[in-house]
Amino acid sequence: MTDTYKDGINTDIGSLRNTTQFIIPAKKAQTSRHGYDIYPAFKIEDTINTDFNSLSEWIISQSQNIIIDGYSGVYWDLFVKQLNQHLTQKGKTVHWITIDTALKPNLVIDQLIEDHLQSADPVFGKRYDGELKDFFDPAKLSLIQPDPQEFTIIYGCGAALATVDAKIIYIDVPKNEIQFRSRANHLHNLGSLAVTDPKAQYKRFYFIDWPVLNKHKQQLLANIDIIVDEQRVTEISWMTGIALRKALTKMSRHAFRARPWFEPGVWGGQWIKDNITGLNQSVINYAWSFELIAPENGIVMENGGQLLEVAFDLLLFHNNQAILGKAAKRFGYHFPIRFDFLDTMDGDKLSLQCHPAVAYTKEHFGEDFTQDETYYILDHQEQAKVYLGFQENIDQDEFKLVLEDSFNNHTPVAVEKYVQTFNSKKHELFLIPNGTVHSSGKNNLVLEISATPYIFTFKMYDWLRPDLNGKPRPLNIDRAFANLNFERKGEVVKDTLIAKQSIINQGDDWQLVNLITHPDHFYAINRYEFDTVIEGRTEGQCHILSLVEGDLILVRTGEMELEIHYAETFIIPAEALQYQIINKSKGRAKVLTAFVKDECC
């Protein structure tokens, strides 16, 4: 053990994360729920353990050495210190080896990722397509071997790269908690010696660390002996790898919810804060609810009230065919559709923005598909509007000059001279294929349904306001103008970018409405409207759904039932095959559903 463990580190959870967001509890509150659940959990049959004591007992019961691998963001020093204390108390002496000793030198790693990190750009890079082993020296890895005279634990991100016969413990950390820890200036990027600015650190997480760590996790999944949820730091949850894989199989056949998380923003409103219970009311606003952004959401499992969260990605790594069905051929292990809320109720306007074309996204960012979006108006106040498409008389050169002058001289832009606005209407769907200029005005609650990519927003104008930290938000005028479609103007916008809605099937007390998406959208959107019960079939596609009108529905898939309240998002995997939705509301229920178009698979 090194001096780091002798000295210890601060175990106050508040000092280890920079956020006002509450951390998920270890145990599900046994209360009668009457609304949106911020900690949705999928019930499993196997035991979820809750402390270092039980984990140390499991380790001692093994006849092999141990590898403890894990994701970025793990507080390795504190984890090892606590685990070692329990092992020592039980008379078990451990020879600890950190895999970090086999990392390539920092400068070599910097050169490896230089072209992908694109340091001149504060926001965007290009996804690194290599593997975790690229960061390690093979010769040094080969030297990491257990001491035959001592019980050995090898630990750290990539520990399983050591060629050692050992049981594998894997530590997972939710992406929101990684970011909260980063903002507390406690984390390093993979292979980095420096603690950098959180925004720079997030960029490197997104384009470098997370892609290689996801591949590594996928390669390990079938051989993980123990999975650990470390987010509460001193109060871990864990279960066996067999139980994990069994739970993932069960989830792949039934309706479930991802765990949402919430973030304030400079334009954020008050609807989420006022209508979703359990959130910290001292937060200035909640701009976003990340209902289902698969790369950053987790899934929570529950047994006997005990909770354990793992990354949503594990579902796809375990069996992408079961989750995605026909779409697995095109999207592989990447979940294709996202749902999130944009809350500007009593807030402010989003920035004026657009998203990149498919070819641009692939060339510059290494992503296989782009950020084709829609805005579904879930709620709004009077005179709320959406900015969408150009005015008929748009002059491209003039528009760019005005934006650049605003950036350089802090002058306001008369946005409506160049961009059209449309009054918000409840249950209206605005179509935002890549290259479309757009923004949500104030006093909207938007359910944003989109292809999964979520950071590729080119801001052109941000109303001359600073971010919540008092600093300007980066603008991307040149990138925007390399992607803007100036043919989306005048009447073309009304004709092609506001979804036509038509009834495609109906019965005595129900109807199925199709909201026609743009040809650039690879997903379709329908809405079930019903008084009592609706029957649905997946037809080989994963369905993502949200209750957009009504208080409560009951979703049945196989032998399981799932309660869904207003504004909650849920997923029905392709392998569920069929489902039944029962209306428990006083009036008609409306459920929005999105899925990949068969012709786009």
N, C-alpha and C positions, 0 to 999 in steps of 0.2 A: 504493500500500500504506500502511496506517496503522501507527502505532507498535505496535499489538497484534502484528503479524506480525514486526516488527523485534525485539521483545523475546522473542517465542516463548512457549510454554507448556510445562509439564512433560510430557515424553513417557513418563514411567514409567507403564505401563498399570495398575499396582497402585494408584496414587494417583488414577486417573481413574474407578475403580469401587469401590463400597463393598460388598463381598461376599467370602465365602470360597469361592464357587463357581468352578471352573475355567472359563476361556474356551475356546471351541471352537478346536481347532488349525486352522491353515491347510491342513494336509496330513493325510490319513487314515493312521492308523497301520497298517502292513502286518503285522498279527499274526493268528494263528489264533484266531478268536473262538469262545468256548464259553458264551455266555450273553447276557444283555440288552445291547444296544448303545445307549449314551447319545448317540451321534452317527450315527444312521442316515442314509445318503445314497443318492440316486437317480442312477444312472450315466447320463451323457449323452455325446453324440459330440463336442460342440464344446469348444473350448479355454477353460479358465478361467485367466486371467492373475492374477499375484500381487504386483504391486508398483506403486509410483508411477512408476517409470522407464518401464515399458511403457505406462502410461496417458498419460504425458506425450508419448511418441512417437506414440501414436494421435492425440492432440490436435493436435500439430504437423502431422500428415499431412492434416488437414482444411482445406478452403478457406474454411470458415465460422467465424463467432464461435461461442462455446460458452455454453450454459446448464447450470449444475449445480444441479439441484433436489434435494430430499431430504426425508426424514421428520424428525419431532421426535427430538431426542437426538443428532443428528450433532454431533461436535466440529468445527464449521465453521472456527474459527481454526486449529486444528492441521492440518486437512485442506488448507486453502488454503496454509498455510505450507509444508507438505511438497511439495505439487504445484508451487507456485511455484518452490521451490528447484530441482526437476528441470527445469522449463521454462527457468529462467534459465541453468542449466548447459549447456543445449542451444542457448543463444543466442536464446531466445524471450522477448521482453518482453511483459508482459500488463498491460492496463488492467483492474483488478478493480473490480466494482461489486456491492455487497451489496443484495439486494432489500429488506432491512430498512429502508432509507431511505424506502421507500414505504408502510410500515405506518402505519395510523392512530395517533393519539396514544394512549398507554397508558390514559388515563382514558376515552376514547371506546370503546375495546375493552372495558374493564371494564363500561361501561354496556350494551354490546351483549350481553354474555354473562351479565349479572347475574341475570336470571330463571332461567337454566339452571344456573348455578353454585350457587345456593341456599346462600350462605355460612354461614347459621345451622346447617346440618347438616354435621357433620364428615366424613360418609361418602358421602351420596347427593346427586345432582343430577339434572338432566333433560337428556337428549341434545340437543345443539344440532343443528338440522336445516338450517342454512344451509350456505354454502360458504366455501372458503378466501378467495375474493376479497372477502368481507365485511370482512375484517381489513385490507384495503389501501385506500388513497386512490387513486381512479381517475386523478385529475389527476397525482399523484406517479408512478404507474405509467407514465403516458404520457411522462413526462420521462426515463425510463430508456431510453437509447438508446446503442448502441455509438459510440465515437469512430471516424469514418471513417479516421483516420490511424493507429489503433492496433488491435492484436488485443485483443478484449474478451471477458472471461468474467464473466457475471452469475451470482451464486450465492446460495443460501439457500433456506429453506422457502418455496415459492411462486415461485421464480425464473422458472418457465415462464409465469407470469401476465404477464410483460413481453412486449409485442407486438414481438418481435424474431425475425427469421429466423436460426435457429441450430440446431446439433446439441444434443441433450439427453442429458446424463448424469444419472442418478438414483441417489442414495445411499440405501440401505436400512439400517436398524438393527433387530435383533431386540428385541421388547418386553421380554424379560428384561434385556437389556443397558441399555435405556433406564432401567429401574427401578434397576439397580445404579448407573448414573451419577447418577441423581436422588438416591440415598441418599448419594452422595459430595458432594452440594451443588454440582454443577457445571452444572446445566441450568436453563434458563428455560422457562416455558410459552410457547406461541405468543402473541406480542404483549405479553408481560409483561417488565417491567424487573427484577423481583425474583426472587431465589432463595428459594423458600418451603420450608416443611416438606415432606419427601417424601410423606407421606400426603395433604396438601393438593394437592401437585403431581400425584400420581397421579389424584386425583379430577378435576382439571381436564384431565389427559390423556384420561381415559376419556370424560368427558361433552362435552368441547369440542374439544380438539386432534385426537384420533385420528379422530373422525367426519369432520371436514372434510378432514384430510389423506388419509384413505382415499378419499374422493370424488375428490380431486385426483389421487391416484395412479392411480385407475381411468381417469380421463379422459386421462392421459398414456401409459398402458401401450402402446398401439399405436404410439406415436411415440418411445418411448425408444430412443436409439442405443447407450447403454452403461448397464449396471446395475452398481453397486458395493456390495459388502458391506464396511462400514466398521468392524465391531465390534471388530477387533483394533487399530484406530486407526493404528498405524504399519506394519501388514502387511495391506494391503487385498487383496481378491479382486475381479476384475471380468470381465465377458464382454459380448459384444454384445447389443443388444436383440433382434436376429434369433435369436440362439442361445437367449436366455431364452424367447422366445415358442414356439420349436420344442420346448424342454424341457417347458414347461407343457402343450403339446399332447400330448406323449408321456406325461406323468404322468397326464393326464386319461383315459387308456385302460388304465392298468396299476396293479397294486397298489403301494402305497408307504407309508412311515411319515412322520409328522410328527416333527420333532425335539422330544423331551420336555425339560422342565426341572424343577428340583427346588427346593423351598423348605422351610426349617425353620419350625416353629410351636410355640406354647406347649404344645400337646397332642401334638406329634409323637413318633413311635416310632422303632424301630431296624430294622424289616424291610428297608426300602429301603437303608439304610446297610449292612446285613449281606449283602444278596443281590444288589445291583447294583454291579458293579465299575466303577472309573473315577471315582467320586465322591470328593470331598474327605472323608476320614475324620475330620478335625478339627472338622467341623460338629457341633453339639450333637445334631441329629436331622434327619430329613427327614419333614416332616408330609405334604407333597404331592408327587406326581409329576404334572405337567401333561402327560398323555399326548396329549390332543387337546382343547385349548381354542382353537379356530381363531383367534379374534381376537388371541391372544397367542403362538401357536406359529409356528415357521418351518418351511420345507422346505429341506433341504440337497441340493445337486447336487454331483456328483463327476465329474471327468475326470482320468485319469492320477494319481489320488490327491489332486489339488487340490480343495478344498472351497469352496463359495460358498452362503451362506444368504440366502434372501429370505422375506418374509412369506407365510404360508399363504394370506392373502387374495388374492394374485395369481392363484392357480388359479381362484378364482371370478370375479375381474374378467376373466380371459382367456376363460373359457367356463363359466359356471355351469351351463348345460344339460348339458354333458358330465359334470360332477362330480355334480350333484344329480338329474338326470333329471326325473322327474315333480314332485319337490319344489321345483324351481326356480321354478315358477309362484307358490307360496306364499311361499317364503323368499328369493327374489331372489338377492342376493349375500351373504347371511348363512348360514353353515354351521349347520345346525340342532341337531346332536347333539354332546355332549362326553363324553369318557372321562377320568377322573383317578383317582389312588389317594389314599386317606386312610389314613395309617399311624399307628395308635395302639398298635402292638405294643411292650410295655414302655414305653408313653407314658401318655397321660391321655385323659380324655373330651373330646369336642367340646363346644362350648357348646350349651345347649338353645335351639332355633331353629325358625323356620319361614320360608317364602318367600311372596312376594306373589301375589295373584290376578291374572289376566290384565288385567282392567280397571284395577286399581290400578297395575300395572306400566306400562301405557300412559299413564295420566293423570299419574302422578307422575314417571316416569323416562323416558318417551318410547320405551320398548322395545315391539316388536311382539308378543313372546311372552315367557313367564315361565319360571321356574326349577323346572320339574317334574322331580323327581329319582327315582332308585332307588339302593339300596345292594345291590350284589352281593358276597356274602362270599367272598372269594378264599382267605382263610386266617384262623385265629383260634387263640387259646389257650383252655384250659379256663375255663369260667365267664365268658367274654366275652359281652356282650349288646348289644342295640340298644334305644334308647329310641324308642317309636313310638306315637302316639295317646294319648288321655286315658283315665284310669280312668272306669268307668261312672258314678261318683258325683261327677264333676268339678263344682265350683262356680266358674263363671267369675269372679265378683267376688272371691271369696276368693283364687283363684289370682293375680289381678292385684295384690291388696293385699300378698300374701306376696312377690311379685317386687319390688314397689316398696319394701317395707320392707327387703328384702335389699340393694337398690341404695343406698338412703339411709343405712342403718345397718350395712352390711357384715355382715349376719346370714346364716347358711347356710339353704338351702331343702331340705326333705325332698322331693326331686323325685319319688321313686317313690310318694308319696302322691297325686300328681296325674297322673303320666305312666306308662304301661305300659312294661314291659321284656320282651324276648323273647331267649331264648338264641340265640347265633350258631350257624349251621350252614353248613358249607362248601357252596357252590353254591346257597344260599338267596338269594332276591331279595326285598327289602323295598321296598314301593312308597311313594313320598313325593310325592304330588301337592301342588300349592300349597295353603297353609293348614294343612298337617299338622305338628303338633309332633313334633320328632324330634331325635335325636343318636346318634352312634356312641359306645358305651362303649369303655373301654380294651381293649387286646389284640386288636384287629381289624385286618385288612388289607382295606379296602373298595375295590372297584372301583365308583366312582360313575359311573353312566350317567345322563345328564340332558339336558334341553334346554340349549342353549349358554349362556344368561345365567348368570353365575357370581359376581357380587358382591352380589346382592340377597338377603342373608341377614340376617334380623332376629333378633338374639341377645336372649334374654330373661333368661338366667342363665348365668354363666360361672364358676361354682364359686369365686368370690371370689379369683381369681388374677389377677396382672398379666400383661401380654404379655411377650415376651422382652426388650423394652426397659425393663421395669420399670414401664411406665405401664398404667393400666387400659384394657381394650379397650372401645370404645363399645357400649352396649346400646341396643336399639331396642324397648322394651316397648310404647309406644303404637302404633308401626307394626305390630308383631306382632299386637296385639289388634284392629287394624283388618282383619286377614286370617285369623286363626285360625278353623278349622272345628271347632266344639265338638261336632258330630255324629259326628266320628270318635273314638269312645270305645267302651269295653267290647268286646263280641263283634264289633261292626262292624269293628274294626281287624283282628282275626284273619281275618275273613271276606273283607275287601276290600283289605287292605294287605299281605298276604303272598301273593306270586304263586303261583297254581296252576300246576303243571308237568305237561304231558301230551305224549306222543309223537304227532307229526302226520305223520310219514313214517318209513319204515325199510327197510333192506335186510339182506343176509346178515351184514354186519359193521359196520353203522352205523345210527344213528337221528338224527332231527331232533326236538328237544324245544322246545316253545313255552312260554315263561314269560309268562303272561298279564299284561299291564300294565293300569293303571287307565284308565278312559275319558278321564280328563283328560290322559293321556300321548298325544302325537301320534306316538310311536314304538313299534315292536314290538321284542321281544327273543326270539331263538331261540338254541339251543345245538346245534351239531354234535357228535356223539359217535361216534368211528369208530376202527377198528383200522388200516386201510390207506389208502384214498383216499376223498375226498368230492368230489362235483361240485356246484357252485353256480351259480345264475344271478341276475343283479342285478334282473331284471324291472323295469327302469326306475328303480331306486332306488340311491342310494349306500349301500354297506354299510360299517359300522365294526365291526371285529372285534378280538378279543383271545384269545390262547392262555391258557386258564384251567386246563388240566391237560395235562401232557406237557412234554417238554423241547424238542422241535424239530419244526417242520413246514416244508414247502416249498410256497409259494404260486405257482401258475402263472397268469398272465394273458397271453394272446397268446404272443409269443415270449420273454417275460421271466419270470425266476424270482426269488423273494424268500424268503430264509431268515427265519423267525420263531421266536424263542425264548420260553420261558415268560414270561408277563406283558407281552409286547410288544403294543402296539396298532398296527393297520394299517388302511388305507382301500382299498376297492375302488370306484372311481368307477362311476357308472351306465353310462357308455359302454364299460366293459370287457366288458359283456354277460354273460360267463360266466367261471368260474374253477375251478381244480382245487386241492385242498389234499391234500398227501401227508404222511402221518404218518411221521416219522423217529424217533419216540420208541420206547422199549422196550415201553410199555404203550399203552392206549387214550388218544387225544388228545381234548380237549374245547375247542371254539372257540366263544366267545360272539359273536353278531352282533346289531347293532341297525340299524334302518332306519326311515324315515318310513312310517307306515301309508298305504296308497293312499287311504283315505277321508279322510285329513287333508291331502291335497295341495290 
